[in-house]
Amino acid sequence: MNAAQHRVYAAAITPIRADGTPDLERLAAHCKHLLASGCDGVAPLGTTGEAAALPFEYRLRAPEVLAKSGLANDAVLIGVGSPSIGDAISVGRSAVANGFSNLLALPPYYTKEPSDDGLYDYYARLTEAIDHDRLRVYLYHIPQVTAVAITLELIHRLRKTFGALIIGIKDSSGSFASTKSYAELDDFEVYPSSEAVLTDAIAIGCKGVISGSTNLSAGLARQVLDASGPERKALQEKLSDFRQTIQKFPLISAVKQVHAWRTGDDGWLRMLPPLRPLSVNETALLRTEMDRVGALAPQS
């Protein structure tokens, strides 16, 4: 199967060693844990995985480590986005060479207000350079971070040239109107970034969700999708409460903190600068809020 699995994805957090280097073997183990805890797929080397701060050599080696752990192609969406087209191509080639054909590609976020022509050149060069018939590129729209919009016109142009190789988008804009506009495209897979809108997103034709907080809530998100009627509504309200609560905090720091509580391993609190763990006051408030929403128990 070439295209990614649908339904619930977690943008996997990255474990950092005491010496400040990423622990790729432990990342692979965490991805396997997520798949066993309710996720249909994982998206390592993304925003929640601190990818922009990871040394390039680790990003390049990550697909090999993930492949050796036994993760299946259709359960993994590798983040390749970089301001450097050469770096994006290299990570993409590493992913495909190790059996992972589904790539999540940010726009080149250092250059502000690039033209659609320039963005087309970036994605066209990435797709052409990897040159593999199993390749599937998922665009990544997160304009509040990149300051770069991925327009419908750009998508139409890319799909006219590359067809099904440009297969979908992760919309992290936080705008449901934006998500809906992408979902109205024919044969285009759309994933919002918040499980708070999961039921509504499925209703308009989205394929699921790719979220940082599903590192913690995947089991509940899967229950939502498996339920129907009043049961689904009640479960979605619980899921939305969790997501809307945790996103009041710096999200990556909060997800790592809750995972550290669940596992009893404070090593998960390590982050790459400029990211930092929560303050003492934030940690105390998060503990109270996560206890209220029932998010502290480890998921089986």
N, C-alpha and C positions, 0 to 999 in steps of 0.2 A: 504494500500500500504506500503510495507516494504522499498524498496530502495528509496533513496532521489530523489526529483524532479531534472530535468535536467535544463539546461540553465544558468540563472544568479543568482549567490550567492554573498552575501556580508559577508565578515569576520567582524562581527559586532564590532564596538568600544564599550568600556565599560565606562559608566559614573562613575565618582569618586566623592564621597561626600567631603565636606570641611574638614571633619575629616580624610580623607585619606582612607575611606572604600568604597568598591564597592557598587553601588546602583543597586541591582538586579531587583527591581521593575521597575526602569527606563530603565534598559537594556531590559527587556521584552517589554516595551512600544516602545523602539527604534527599536527592531526587528519587531514589528507589523508595525511601520512606514515604515521600509524598504520594507516589503512585499506589502504595499500599494503604494510604490513609484517606482515599477518596478522590484523588486527582485522576483524571483521564490522561493528562499530559503535564509536562513540565517545560518551563521556558527559562533555562539558565542563561547567564551572561546578558541580563537585561538591566533595567533601571534598578529594580529591587536587589539585584545581584551585584550592585556597585560596579558594573562593567566599565563605565567610563574611567574609573580609578584603578582598574586592574592592570598590572603590567602586561604589555602586549604578548610577551613570551608565554604567559599563563593562559591568555585567551586563545592563543594559537594551539596550545597543547590540550586544552580542555576537551575538545571533541574526541581525541584519542582515549583519554581517561574515561570519559562517559561511555564510549563504545565498549571498552574492556570490562566495564561493570555489567554489561548485558542489557542496557537500555535499548528499547526498540525504536526504530526510525520514526514510526508514526506517533510515538509518545513524547518526542523531543522537538522543541522549536528553539534553535540556537540563535542567540543574539549576535549579529555581526556588525551593527552600525558603528560608524566612526567618521570623524571629520576627514580622515584620510581614506580616499578610495582604495589605495593600495593595501592598507590594513584591512579594510572590509573585505576585499577580494581574498586576501590571504586567509583570514579566519573562515570565510565561506568555503574556500577550497579545502581547508582542513576538515570542515564539517562534512562536506560531501565525500571526501576521501575516506572518512571513517563511518560512512553509511547514513549520515543525517542530512537529508535533502531539503528539510523545511527550515528556512532562514527567516529571522525577524530583523528587518533592516530600518534603523533610524535614518532620517535624512542627514546630510552633512551639517551638523548643528553649530559649528563655529562661525560659519559665514552667515551673517544675518541678512534677511530679506533676499534670498537668492531667487532668481527668476525660475519659472516653471521649465524653461529651456535648460537651465543649469541643473535643476533637479532631475529632469528627464535624462540628461547626459550621465549623471551620477548612477541612477538606477539601471540605465541601459548598459553602462560599462560594467557594473557589477554582474548583471545577468549574462552578458556576453562573455566576460572573462572566465566565469565559472563553467559555462558551456556544458551543461549536463542535462539530458532529457528528463531526469528525475527531479531536477531543481524546482522548488516551489518557494517563491518569495512573498512574504507577508510584510507589507509596509507598516511603519510604526508612527502613528500620529500622536505626538505629545507636545503641542505647541507652547504650553506654559513653561516647558523646560528647554525645548530646542529653539523657540521663536521662529519656527518654520512650519508653515501650513502645508498639508498634503491635499491638494484640491481635486475635485471630481474631474476637472479637465486633464490634470496630470495622469490620473488613474486611467481615464479613457485612452489617452495617448499611449501609455505603457502597455495596456492590454491589447490595443490595436496592433502593436508591434510584436509583443511577446506572448499574447494569448494567455493560456492557463498557467504559464510560468509565474505570472503576477496573480496570485490566487486569492489574496485577502488583505485584511488590515487589522491591526490592533488600534483601537481608538481610545486613547487615554486623555482625551481633551476634557472629559467631565461633562460634556454637553450631549444630552440625549438627542437633541436635534441633529447634531453632527453624526452621531451613530446611526440615526434613522436615515440620513441622506446617503450614507455608505451602504446601508442594508437594502436600499431600493435599487442598487445596481444588480444586474443579472449575473448569476453564477459567480458571486463574489462573497467570500467568507468574512464575516465581521465579528469581532470580539471586543466588547467594551472592557474597561479595566476595573470595574467595580461590581462586586457581587450584589451590591444593594439594588441594582437594576436588573438582576438576572432574569426574573420572570418576565418583565416587560421587554427585555431584549430578545428573549426567545420568541415572544409573541409577534415581534416585527421581522423575524427571520434571521436574527443573529444565530451563530453556531454555538455560542457558549460564552465563557468569560476567561480572560487572562489577567490575573490579579496578584498583586504582591501579598495581600492579606489572606489569600487562599492557602498560603503556607500554614495557616492556622485553621481556616474555616472550610476546607475542601469537603470534609465529611458532611457538614451541614448543607453545603451547596449542592452536593450530589443528592441528598435527601429531598431538597426542593425540587430538583429536576425529575426525580422518581415519583413524586407525589402528584396529586391532582385535586382540584376543587378546594374546599375549605382547608384541607390539610396543607396543601401547597401554600395557600395564602398565609396561614399561621406560621409555617416554617420560613417563608420569605420575610415576614415581619421580623422574626428572630434574627435571620441572617442580615437583614438591612440594619437592624439595631447594632449588631456587632460591628459591621463595616463603618457605619456612620460614627460610631463611638471611637474606634481605633484611629480613624483618619483625622481626628482632632489633634492627634499627636504627630510628631515627625514619623512618617509611616515606616520607613526602613528600621529606624531605631526601635520603634514600638514592636514591630514584628519580631525583631531579634530578641528583644527583652522577654516577650511572652514565650517564645520558643525556648529561651534559656530557663525560664521558670518551669516549663513543662518537662524539659529534659534534665533539669538539675545541673546544667553545665553552663557556667558563666563564660566559658570560652566563646559562646555565640554572641556575646556582647561586643566583641572586637569589631571595629569598623575601620575603613580606610579614610584618611583625611581628605576633605574637611569634615566628613560625617563624624558624629560623636554619639555616644550613648546618651540616653535621657538624663536630665538632671535629677537630683534626689527628690525634689518636689514632683516633677513629672512622673517619676517612677512610682511614687506612692499613689498618685492620683490614677495612674494607669492600672495599678494593682486593684484599686477599689472598683474601677469601671469594668475591668475584665472579670472580676469576681461577680459583679452584678449581671453581666451578660452570659455568664457560665462558660467562659473561654479558657479557663486555666487548666482544665483536666486534659491530659494527653489524649489524642485521638487514636483509636485502634485501627 
